Amino acid sequence: MPSPVLSAPSESVVEATVLPRLIRLGPNLCGAAFTLMKLLPARFMLDRAEQRGELGPGTTILETSSGTFALGLAMVCRLRGYPLVIVGDPAIDPALRRRLLELGTRVEICTEPSPEGGFQRARLDRLEELRAQYPDHYVPGQYHNPDNPHAYAAVAEQLTESLGVVDCLVGPVGSGGSTGGTAAFLRLLNSDLRQIGVDTSPSAIFGQPDGPRTVRGLGNSLVPPNVRHAAYDEVHWAGAAEVFRATRELHARHALYMGPTSGAAFLVARWYAERHPDAQVVALLPDEGHRYQDSVYRDEWLAAQGFTDEPPATAPRTVTHPGLALGGWARMDWHRRSLDDALRAPGAPGTGEPR
Ligand SMILES: Cc1ncc(COP(=O)(O)O)c(C=O)c1O
């Protein structure tokens, strides 16, 4: 008897790795572990733009990103033959930059942050200048393009087929695409699904004043339009020490070698799952650990940054206003409110009301 063909070869590495592996991390906790999560919105945004006739042969793709979205776009653009210009900032590490260059990407680095809106604003301003230089261009716009969240219908379908009903989705928030998109499609089956966003202080996304952040890849200096605040039930601001420890535990205990935003999602999802044993909890784990092997995965680096001086928190403190969440791991019941409503909540600093 001929041996059965298990599956046909994938058309490309993008097709082969665009969806996550679903991995059990606890009795009621499942990790959705991506090789590179941003491949999914990068591919989908270009698919949709092609379908709408907004992209033709030779159209230059312009985008601002300092991390994984740049790499996802670079991979898709290389395979489809689109020239790509990425506007980044010093957070693009040399290894990532070399990968982008090898994939044929032109990389522009903004070296100075804007006084208002930091590097994010400086990158967006430079993008506007580049638009004028490339008459035939397309800007995917991960921060505002609805095709970013819409790309995650595929993940919701995969989770539903594999797990049935999902009760709680936990994920890091940067553009808002992955948590917002996946939860929106899962809620078509379960409107009670609890959507938990994981940010880190100080970040403007959920109403804090912007500032320098130690954990990269989540948080933002501006509030991206793709963050639909009124969809979140709960928000966490995870501290760097807890995030880095959880990232290492994901590897040391589960042999899952992932980046720090995965550690942030795992930290919060595990905490929630232990307290709600009857809930089926899913954590989005966006990228692998290789980029962080000389930082998060090195004890000497952690010690030099002072992360080993004190034991990290094992549970968040609950706050009633984003301004009270600065420093360490904190959580807030967001109650599907708009950002304005959440900021007007009783208990805001300086109101004299109970916290
Ligand atoms: C490594 C990593 N994790 C998490 C996120 C946040 O995901 P999203 O932009 O879908 O909110 C990003 C965003 O760029 C990222 O690069």
The ligand as an SDF file (V2000), in Angstrom:
LIG
                    3D

 16 16  0  0  0  0  0  0  0  0999 V2000
    6.0290   41.0080   19.5680 C   0  0  0  0  0  0  0  0  0  0  0  0
    4.7060   41.6820   19.6020 C   0  0  0  0  0  0  0  0  0  0  0  0
    3.7900   41.2740   20.4920 N   0  0  0  0  0  0  0  0  0  0  0  0
    2.5800   41.8780   20.5790 C   0  0  0  0  0  0  0  0  0  0  0  0
    2.2130   42.9180   19.7680 C   0  0  0  0  0  0  0  0  0  0  0  0
    0.8650   43.5640   19.9380 C   0  0  0  0  0  0  0  0  0  0  0  0
   -0.0700   43.0450   19.0300 O   0  0  0  0  0  0  0  0  0  0  0  0
   -1.1770   43.9800   18.3750 P   0  0  0  0  0  0  0  0  0  0  0  0
   -0.4620   44.9980   17.5370 O   0  0  0  0  0  0  0  0  0  0  0  0
   -1.9900   43.0350   17.5500 O   0  0  0  0  0  0  0  0  0  0  0  0
   -1.9610   44.6270   19.4670 O   0  0  0  0  0  0  0  0  0  0  0  0
    3.1390   43.3770   18.8280 C   0  0  0  0  0  0  0  0  0  0  0  0
    2.8060   44.5300   17.9880 C   0  0  0  0  0  0  0  0  0  0  0  0
    3.5580   45.0030   17.1900 O   0  0  0  0  0  0  0  0  0  0  0  0
    4.4060   42.7500   18.7340 C   0  0  0  0  0  0  0  0  0  0  0  0
    5.3330   43.1660   17.8450 O   0  0  0  0  0  0  0  0  0  0  0  0
  1  2  1  0
  2  3  1  0
  2 15  2  0
  3  4  2  0
  4  5  1  0
  5  6  1  0
  5 12  2  0
  6  7  1  0
  7  8  1  0
  8  9  2  0
  8 10  1  0
  8 11  1  0
 12 13  1  0
 12 15  1  0
 13 14  2  0
 15 16  1  0
M  END
$$$$
